[in-house]
Amino acid sequence: MPHRARPMTGLLVFTGVNMVLVSTITPVYDFVCFLPYWERRRERRQQEREAAATKNS
């Protein structure tokens, strides 16, 4: 093996990268999931379902 193995350093780097990713996922998730586009789309789909239900009744 040309380089010296450093399993503890690798583990710490891996854990650190995962902690950074986990801490940044919440704002990204909130931004993507709560965009006004999705709210309008959800409301539009609900109105279409209600219209179809009253049409079929």
PDB file with SEQRES, HELIX, SHEET and CRYST1 records, atoms N, CA, C and O in Angstrom:
SEQRES   1 A   57  MET PRO HIS ARG ALA ARG PRO MET THR GLY LEU LEU VAL          
SEQRES   2 A   57  PHE THR GLY VAL ASN MET VAL LEU VAL SER THR ILE THR          
SEQRES   3 A   57  PRO VAL TYR ASP PHE VAL CYS PHE LEU PRO TYR TRP GLU          
SEQRES   4 A   57  ARG ARG ARG GLU ARG ARG GLN GLN GLU ARG GLU ALA ALA          
SEQRES   5 A   57  ALA THR LYS ASN SER                                          
HELIX    1 AA1 PRO A    7  CYS A   33  1                                  27    
HELIX    2 AA2 PRO A   36  ASN A   56  1                                  21    
CRYST1    1.000    1.000    1.000  90.00  90.00  90.00 P 1           1          
ATOM      1  N   MET A   1       0.861  -1.168   0.000  1.00  0.00           N  
ATOM      2  CA  MET A   1       0.000   0.000   0.000  1.00  0.00           C  
ATOM      3  C   MET A   1       0.910   1.236   0.000  1.00  0.00           C  
ATOM      4  O   MET A   1       1.743   1.399   0.892  1.00  0.00           O  
ATOM      5  N   PRO A   2       0.742   2.110  -1.016  1.00  0.00           N  
ATOM      6  CA  PRO A   2       1.665   3.237  -1.116  1.00  0.00           C  
ATOM      7  C   PRO A   2       1.476   4.293  -0.024  1.00  0.00           C  
ATOM      8  O   PRO A   2       2.437   4.952   0.374  1.00  0.00           O  
ATOM      9  N   HIS A   3       0.261   4.455   0.455  1.00  0.00           N  
ATOM     10  CA  HIS A   3       0.004   5.459   1.478  1.00  0.00           C  
ATOM     11  C   HIS A   3      -0.323   4.775   2.794  1.00  0.00           C  
ATOM     12  O   HIS A   3      -0.819   3.649   2.829  1.00  0.00           O  
ATOM     13  N   ARG A   4      -0.035   5.478   3.860  1.00  0.00           N  
ATOM     14  CA  ARG A   4      -0.337   4.942   5.175  1.00  0.00           C  
ATOM     15  C   ARG A   4      -1.841   5.018   5.417  1.00  0.00           C  
ATOM     16  O   ARG A   4      -2.458   6.054   5.169  1.00  0.00           O  
ATOM     17  N   ALA A   5      -2.418   3.959   5.884  1.00  0.00           N  
ATOM     18  CA  ALA A   5      -3.856   3.933   6.148  1.00  0.00           C  
ATOM     19  C   ALA A   5      -4.149   4.711   7.425  1.00  0.00           C  
ATOM     20  O   ALA A   5      -3.482   4.519   8.441  1.00  0.00           O  
ATOM     21  N   ARG A   6      -5.128   5.572   7.371  1.00  0.00           N  
ATOM     22  CA  ARG A   6      -5.550   6.340   8.544  1.00  0.00           C  
ATOM     23  C   ARG A   6      -7.057   6.160   8.716  1.00  0.00           C  
ATOM     24  O   ARG A   6      -7.833   7.032   8.327  1.00  0.00           O  
ATOM     25  N   PRO A   7      -7.467   5.052   9.286  1.00  0.00           N  
ATOM     26  CA  PRO A   7      -8.905   4.790   9.389  1.00  0.00           C  
ATOM     27  C   PRO A   7      -9.623   5.787  10.296  1.00  0.00           C  
ATOM     28  O   PRO A   7     -10.776   6.128  10.033  1.00  0.00           O  
ATOM     29  N   MET A   8      -8.967   6.262  11.360  1.00  0.00           N  
ATOM     30  CA  MET A   8      -9.633   7.195  12.255  1.00  0.00           C  
ATOM     31  C   MET A   8      -9.864   8.536  11.571  1.00  0.00           C  
ATOM     32  O   MET A   8     -10.924   9.139  11.734  1.00  0.00           O  
ATOM     33  N   THR A   9      -8.888   9.005  10.811  1.00  0.00           N  
ATOM     34  CA  THR A   9      -9.053  10.261  10.076  1.00  0.00           C  
ATOM     35  C   THR A   9     -10.168  10.116   9.046  1.00  0.00           C  
ATOM     36  O   THR A   9     -11.005  11.007   8.901  1.00  0.00           O  
ATOM     37  N   GLY A  10     -10.177   9.007   8.342  1.00  0.00           N  
ATOM     38  CA  GLY A  10     -11.234   8.770   7.356  1.00  0.00           C  
ATOM     39  C   GLY A  10     -12.599   8.736   8.000  1.00  0.00           C  
ATOM     40  O   GLY A  10     -13.561   9.281   7.458  1.00  0.00           O  
ATOM     41  N   LEU A  11     -12.692   8.096   9.158  1.00  0.00           N  
ATOM     42  CA  LEU A  11     -13.970   8.030   9.865  1.00  0.00           C  
ATOM     43  C   LEU A  11     -14.421   9.412  10.321  1.00  0.00           C  
ATOM     44  O   LEU A  11     -15.602   9.743  10.219  1.00  0.00           O  
ATOM     45  N   LEU A  12     -13.492  10.219  10.821  1.00  0.00           N  
ATOM     46  CA  LEU A  12     -13.833  11.571  11.269  1.00  0.00           C  
ATOM     47  C   LEU A  12     -14.263  12.455  10.100  1.00  0.00           C  
ATOM     48  O   LEU A  12     -15.217  13.224  10.217  1.00  0.00           O  
ATOM     49  N   VAL A  13     -13.566  12.346   8.986  1.00  0.00           N  
ATOM     50  CA  VAL A  13     -13.946  13.126   7.799  1.00  0.00           C  
ATOM     51  C   VAL A  13     -15.315  12.689   7.308  1.00  0.00           C  
ATOM     52  O   VAL A  13     -16.153  13.530   6.982  1.00  0.00           O  
ATOM     53  N   PHE A  14     -15.550  11.402   7.250  1.00  0.00           N  
ATOM     54  CA  PHE A  14     -16.840  10.876   6.810  1.00  0.00           C  
ATOM     55  C   PHE A  14     -17.964  11.361   7.723  1.00  0.00           C  
ATOM     56  O   PHE A  14     -19.013  11.793   7.245  1.00  0.00           O  
ATOM     57  N   THR A  15     -17.745  11.290   9.033  1.00  0.00           N  
ATOM     58  CA  THR A  15     -18.755  11.741   9.992  1.00  0.00           C  
ATOM     59  C   THR A  15     -18.988  13.243   9.870  1.00  0.00           C  
ATOM     60  O   THR A  15     -20.129  13.702   9.929  1.00  0.00           O  
ATOM     61  N   GLY A  16     -17.919  14.004   9.700  1.00  0.00           N  
ATOM     62  CA  GLY A  16     -18.053  15.453   9.552  1.00  0.00           C  
ATOM     63  C   GLY A  16     -18.833  15.838   8.312  1.00  0.00           C  
ATOM     64  O   GLY A  16     -19.694  16.716   8.361  1.00  0.00           O  
ATOM     65  N   VAL A  17     -18.533  15.178   7.195  1.00  0.00           N  
ATOM     66  CA  VAL A  17     -19.263  15.465   5.955  1.00  0.00           C  
ATOM     67  C   VAL A  17     -20.734  15.117   6.119  1.00  0.00           C  
ATOM     68  O   VAL A  17     -21.598  15.869   5.668  1.00  0.00           O  
ATOM     69  N   ASN A  18     -21.030  13.999   6.752  1.00  0.00           N  
ATOM     70  CA  ASN A  18     -22.428  13.618   6.965  1.00  0.00           C  
ATOM     71  C   ASN A  18     -23.145  14.607   7.882  1.00  0.00           C  
ATOM     72  O   ASN A  18     -24.315  14.917   7.657  1.00  0.00           O  
ATOM     73  N   MET A  19     -22.465  15.102   8.904  1.00  0.00           N  
ATOM     74  CA  MET A  19     -23.090  16.083   9.794  1.00  0.00           C  
ATOM     75  C   MET A  19     -23.419  17.369   9.048  1.00  0.00           C  
ATOM     76  O   MET A  19     -24.479  17.960   9.260  1.00  0.00           O  
ATOM     77  N   VAL A  20     -22.510  17.805   8.173  1.00  0.00           N  
ATOM     78  CA  VAL A  20     -22.766  19.009   7.372  1.00  0.00           C  
ATOM     79  C   VAL A  20     -23.953  18.779   6.458  1.00  0.00           C  
ATOM     80  O   VAL A  20     -24.820  19.645   6.342  1.00  0.00           O  
ATOM     81  N   LEU A  21     -24.008  17.632   5.809  1.00  0.00           N  
ATOM     82  CA  LEU A  21     -25.122  17.350   4.901  1.00  0.00           C  
ATOM     83  C   LEU A  21     -26.448  17.280   5.653  1.00  0.00           C  
ATOM     84  O   LEU A  21     -27.458  17.794   5.171  1.00  0.00           O  
ATOM     85  N   VAL A  22     -26.457  16.657   6.813  1.00  0.00           N  
ATOM     86  CA  VAL A  22     -27.692  16.545   7.595  1.00  0.00           C  
ATOM     87  C   VAL A  22     -28.150  17.917   8.078  1.00  0.00           C  
ATOM     88  O   VAL A  22     -29.348  18.199   8.102  1.00  0.00           O  
ATOM     89  N   SER A  23     -27.205  18.771   8.462  1.00  0.00           N  
ATOM     90  CA  SER A  23     -27.595  20.088   8.970  1.00  0.00           C  
ATOM     91  C   SER A  23     -28.097  21.000   7.860  1.00  0.00           C  
ATOM     92  O   SER A  23     -28.841  21.942   8.134  1.00  0.00           O  
ATOM     93  N   THR A  24     -27.709  20.746   6.608  1.00  0.00           N  
ATOM     94  CA  THR A  24     -28.165  21.612   5.518  1.00  0.00           C  
ATOM     95  C   THR A  24     -29.392  21.061   4.811  1.00  0.00           C  
ATOM     96  O   THR A  24     -29.973  21.764   3.983  1.00  0.00           O  
ATOM     97  N   ILE A  25     -29.809  19.846   5.096  1.00  0.00           N  
ATOM     98  CA  ILE A  25     -30.937  19.279   4.359  1.00  0.00           C  
ATOM     99  C   ILE A  25     -32.263  19.900   4.782  1.00  0.00           C  
ATOM    100  O   ILE A  25     -33.167  20.014   3.954  1.00  0.00           O  
ATOM    101  N   THR A  26     -32.407  20.301   6.030  1.00  0.00           N  
ATOM    102  CA  THR A  26     -33.688  20.847   6.495  1.00  0.00           C  
ATOM    103  C   THR A  26     -34.061  22.138   5.773  1.00  0.00           C  
ATOM    104  O   THR A  26     -35.185  22.230   5.279  1.00  0.00           O  
ATOM    105  N   PRO A  27     -33.186  23.143   5.682  1.00  0.00           N  
ATOM    106  CA  PRO A  27     -33.575  24.346   4.936  1.00  0.00           C  
ATOM    107  C   PRO A  27     -33.838  24.071   3.465  1.00  0.00           C  
ATOM    108  O   PRO A  27     -34.734  24.672   2.871  1.00  0.00           O  
ATOM    109  N   VAL A  28     -33.063  23.164   2.871  1.00  0.00           N  
ATOM    110  CA  VAL A  28     -33.286  22.834   1.458  1.00  0.00           C  
ATOM    111  C   VAL A  28     -34.630  22.150   1.301  1.00  0.00           C  
ATOM    112  O   VAL A  28     -35.387  22.481   0.389  1.00  0.00           O  
ATOM    113  N   TYR A  29     -34.939  21.203   2.174  1.00  0.00           N  
ATOM    114  CA  TYR A  29     -36.222  20.505   2.129  1.00  0.00           C  
ATOM    115  C   TYR A  29     -37.377  21.489   2.295  1.00  0.00           C  
ATOM    116  O   TYR A  29     -38.354  21.434   1.548  1.00  0.00           O  
ATOM    117  N   ASP A  30     -37.266  22.392   3.277  1.00  0.00           N  
ATOM    118  CA  ASP A  30     -38.317  23.382   3.496  1.00  0.00           C  
ATOM    119  C   ASP A  30     -38.484  24.278   2.275  1.00  0.00           C  
ATOM    120  O   ASP A  30     -39.609  24.588   1.883  1.00  0.00           O  
ATOM    121  N   PHE A  31     -37.381  24.691   1.677  1.00  0.00           N  
ATOM    122  CA  PHE A  31     -37.457  25.558   0.504  1.00  0.00           C  
ATOM    123  C   PHE A  31     -38.151  24.854  -0.650  1.00  0.00           C  
ATOM    124  O   PHE A  31     -39.014  25.434  -1.310  1.00  0.00           O  
ATOM    125  N   VAL A  32     -37.779  23.616  -0.892  1.00  0.00           N  
ATOM    126  CA  VAL A  32     -38.340  22.889  -2.037  1.00  0.00           C  
ATOM    127  C   VAL A  32     -39.796  22.504  -1.787  1.00  0.00           C  
ATOM    128  O   VAL A  32     -40.630  22.625  -2.684  1.00  0.00           O  
ATOM    129  N   CYS A  33     -40.106  22.044  -0.581  1.00  0.00           N  
ATOM    130  CA  CYS A  33     -41.435  21.506  -0.324  1.00  0.00           C  
ATOM    131  C   CYS A  33     -42.474  22.584  -0.051  1.00  0.00           C  
ATOM    132  O   CYS A  33     -43.666  22.343  -0.239  1.00  0.00           O  
ATOM    133  N   PHE A  34     -42.059  23.747   0.380  1.00  0.00           N  
ATOM    134  CA  PHE A  34     -43.028  24.776   0.726  1.00  0.00           C  
ATOM    135  C   PHE A  34     -42.985  25.950  -0.233  1.00  0.00           C  
ATOM    136  O   PHE A  34     -43.342  27.069   0.137  1.00  0.00           O  
ATOM    137  N   LEU A  35     -42.551  25.705  -1.463  1.00  0.00           N  
ATOM    138  CA  LEU A  35     -42.600  26.749  -2.474  1.00  0.00           C  
ATOM    139  C   LEU A  35     -44.065  27.075  -2.778  1.00  0.00           C  
ATOM    140  O   LEU A  35     -44.913  26.183  -2.749  1.00  0.00           O  
ATOM    141  N   PRO A  36     -44.367  28.331  -3.065  1.00  0.00           N  
ATOM    142  CA  PRO A  36     -45.756  28.690  -3.408  1.00  0.00           C  
ATOM    143  C   PRO A  36     -46.296  27.900  -4.601  1.00  0.00           C  
ATOM    144  O   PRO A  36     -47.500  27.658  -4.690  1.00  0.00           O  
ATOM    145  N   TYR A  37     -45.411  27.497  -5.519  1.00  0.00           N  
ATOM    146  CA  TYR A  37     -45.859  26.706  -6.665  1.00  0.00           C  
ATOM    147  C   TYR A  37     -46.555  25.434  -6.210  1.00  0.00           C  
ATOM    148  O   TYR A  37     -47.620  25.094  -6.727  1.00  0.00           O  
ATOM    149  N   TRP A  38     -45.971  24.727  -5.252  1.00  0.00           N  
ATOM    150  CA  TRP A  38     -46.553  23.471  -4.799  1.00  0.00           C  
ATOM    151  C   TRP A  38     -47.857  23.706  -4.062  1.00  0.00           C  
ATOM    152  O   TRP A  38     -48.788  22.907  -4.166  1.00  0.00           O  
ATOM    153  N   GLU A  39     -47.928  24.821  -3.304  1.00  0.00           N  
ATOM    154  CA  GLU A  39     -49.177  25.133  -2.599  1.00  0.00           C  
ATOM    155  C   GLU A  39     -50.294  25.404  -3.608  1.00  0.00           C  
ATOM    156  O   GLU A  39     -51.408  24.899  -3.464  1.00  0.00           O  
ATOM    157  N   ARG A  40     -49.984  26.203  -4.629  1.00  0.00           N  
ATOM    158  CA  ARG A  40     -50.999  26.494  -5.653  1.00  0.00           C  
ATOM    159  C   ARG A  40     -51.392  25.227  -6.393  1.00  0.00           C  
ATOM    160  O   ARG A  40     -52.569  25.026  -6.692  1.00  0.00           O  
ATOM    161  N   ARG A  41     -50.427  24.374  -6.691  1.00  0.00           N  
ATOM    162  CA  ARG A  41     -50.719  23.130  -7.405  1.00  0.00           C  
ATOM    163  C   ARG A  41     -51.612  22.222  -6.559  1.00  0.00           C  
ATOM    164  O   ARG A  41     -52.551  21.609  -7.067  1.00  0.00           O  
ATOM    165  N   ARG A  42     -51.305  22.145  -5.263  1.00  0.00           N  
ATOM    166  CA  ARG A  42     -52.109  21.310  -4.376  1.00  0.00           C  
ATOM    167  C   ARG A  42     -53.536  21.827  -4.301  1.00  0.00           C  
ATOM    168  O   ARG A  42     -54.488  21.048  -4.352  1.00  0.00           O  
ATOM    169  N   GLU A  43     -53.687  23.159  -4.179  1.00  0.00           N  
ATOM    170  CA  GLU A  43     -55.032  23.739  -4.121  1.00  0.00           C  
ATOM    171  C   GLU A  43     -55.781  23.523  -5.433  1.00  0.00           C  
ATOM    172  O   GLU A  43     -56.978  23.236  -5.425  1.00  0.00           O  
ATOM    173  N   ARG A  44     -55.080  23.659  -6.563  1.00  0.00           N  
ATOM    174  CA  ARG A  44     -55.717  23.464  -7.863  1.00  0.00           C  
ATOM    175  C   ARG A  44     -56.176  22.022  -8.027  1.00  0.00           C  
ATOM    176  O   ARG A  44     -57.274  21.772  -8.525  1.00  0.00           O  
ATOM    177  N   ARG A  45     -55.342  21.070  -7.610  1.00  0.00           N  
ATOM    178  CA  ARG A  45     -55.729  19.657  -7.713  1.00  0.00           C  
ATOM    179  C   ARG A  45     -56.921  19.345  -6.811  1.00  0.00           C  
ATOM    180  O   ARG A  45     -57.801  18.567  -7.179  1.00  0.00           O  
ATOM    181  N   GLN A  46     -56.942  19.957  -5.631  1.00  0.00           N  
ATOM    182  CA  GLN A  46     -58.067  19.735  -4.727  1.00  0.00           C  
ATOM    183  C   GLN A  46     -59.355  20.296  -5.332  1.00  0.00           C  
ATOM    184  O   GLN A  46     -60.407  19.663  -5.241  1.00  0.00           O  
ATOM    185  N   GLN A  47     -59.282  21.462  -5.939  1.00  0.00           N  
ATOM    186  CA  GLN A  47     -60.460  22.041  -6.578  1.00  0.00           C  
ATOM    187  C   GLN A  47     -60.925  21.183  -7.748  1.00  0.00           C  
ATOM    188  O   GLN A  47     -62.125  21.008  -7.958  1.00  0.00           O  
ATOM    189  N   GLU A  48     -59.968  20.647  -8.511  1.00  0.00           N  
ATOM    190  CA  GLU A  48     -60.343  19.776  -9.626  1.00  0.00           C  
ATOM    191  C   GLU A  48     -61.022  18.508  -9.121  1.00  0.00           C  
ATOM    192  O   GLU A  48     -61.988  18.038  -9.722  1.00  0.00           O  
ATOM    193  N   ARG A  49     -60.516  17.950  -8.012  1.00  0.00           N  
ATOM    194  CA  ARG A  49     -61.147  16.747  -7.447  1.00  0.00           C  
ATOM    195  C   ARG A  49     -62.558  17.056  -6.954  1.00  0.00           C  
ATOM    196  O   ARG A  49     -63.481  16.269  -7.165  1.00  0.00           O  
ATOM    197  N   GLU A  50     -62.720  18.199  -6.298  1.00  0.00           N  
ATOM    198  CA  GLU A  50     -64.055  18.576  -5.808  1.00  0.00           C  
ATOM    199  C   GLU A  50     -65.018  18.794  -6.964  1.00  0.00           C  
ATOM    200  O   GLU A  50     -66.181  18.395  -6.895  1.00  0.00           O  
ATOM    201  N   ALA A  51     -64.532  19.430  -8.031  1.00  0.00           N  
ATOM    202  CA  ALA A  51     -65.375  19.658  -9.210  1.00  0.00           C  
ATOM    203  C   ALA A  51     -65.778  18.329  -9.853  1.00  0.00           C  
ATOM    204  O   ALA A  51     -66.919  18.155 -10.283  1.00  0.00           O  
ATOM    205  N   ALA A  52     -64.827  17.399  -9.911  1.00  0.00           N  
ATOM    206  CA  ALA A  52     -65.143  16.097 -10.499  1.00  0.00           C  
ATOM    207  C   ALA A  52     -66.112  15.328  -9.619  1.00  0.00           C  
ATOM    208  O   ALA A  52     -66.961  14.600 -10.133  1.00  0.00           O  
ATOM    209  N   ALA A  53     -66.004  15.473  -8.305  1.00  0.00           N  
ATOM    210  CA  ALA A  53     -66.904  14.773  -7.387  1.00  0.00           C  
ATOM    211  C   ALA A  53     -68.329  15.324  -7.504  1.00  0.00           C  
ATOM    212  O   ALA A  53     -69.290  14.554  -7.487  1.00  0.00           O  
ATOM    213  N   THR A  54     -68.472  16.627  -7.622  1.00  0.00           N  
ATOM    214  CA  THR A  54     -69.818  17.201  -7.744  1.00  0.00           C  
ATOM    215  C   THR A  54     -70.396  16.894  -9.129  1.00  0.00           C  
ATOM    216  O   THR A  54     -71.609  16.735  -9.270  1.00  0.00           O  
ATOM    217  N   LYS A  55     -69.539  16.811 -10.149  1.00  0.00           N  
ATOM    218  CA  LYS A  55     -69.996  16.476 -11.485  1.00  0.00           C  
ATOM    219  C   LYS A  55     -70.513  15.041 -11.552  1.00  0.00           C  
ATOM    220  O   LYS A  55     -71.511  14.760 -12.216  1.00  0.00           O  
ATOM    221  N   ASN A  56     -69.821  14.134 -10.853  1.00  0.00           N  
ATOM    222  CA  ASN A  56     -70.221  12.723 -10.861  1.00  0.00           C  
ATOM    223  C   ASN A  56     -71.412  12.452  -9.965  1.00  0.00           C  
ATOM    224  O   ASN A  56     -72.094  11.443 -10.142  1.00  0.00           O  
ATOM    225  N   SER A  57     -71.675  13.307  -9.028  1.00  0.00           N  
ATOM    226  CA  SER A  57     -72.793  13.063  -8.092  1.00  0.00           C  
ATOM    227  C   SER A  57     -74.120  13.476  -8.654  1.00  0.00           C  
ATOM    228  O   SER A  57     -75.145  13.333  -7.986  1.00  0.00           O  
TER     229      SER A  57                                                      
END                                                                             
